[in-house]
């Protein structure tokens, strides 16, 4: 199992996800979206697993600022997401080709 947790250090759900894997002694890699972000390839893999709409945090202040709701072209949305990590719903947890967005212990337990 090769778990990656994409999130921010201030995100409560990201901390809960890290605790979930720590408690089960499952090794994971934490990637702070504010520092590194997702690469194009990672975004494609996660998008394939969960869908582009599920990756976007419609509650964030950045969502309104970026006018993402008005944009219809998915490739344009992807570019905006890659350039602004605050638009992602977190945590994004990847296990190979599988991925989840948000705190999803029911799904993670099937990966063990």
ABEGO torsion letter per residue (X at the ends): XBBBBBBBAABAAAAAAAAAAAAAGBBBBBBBAAAAEBBAAAAAAAAAAAEAAAABBAABAAAAAAGAAABABAAAAAAAAAABAAABBOBBBBBEABBBBEBBAAAAAAAX
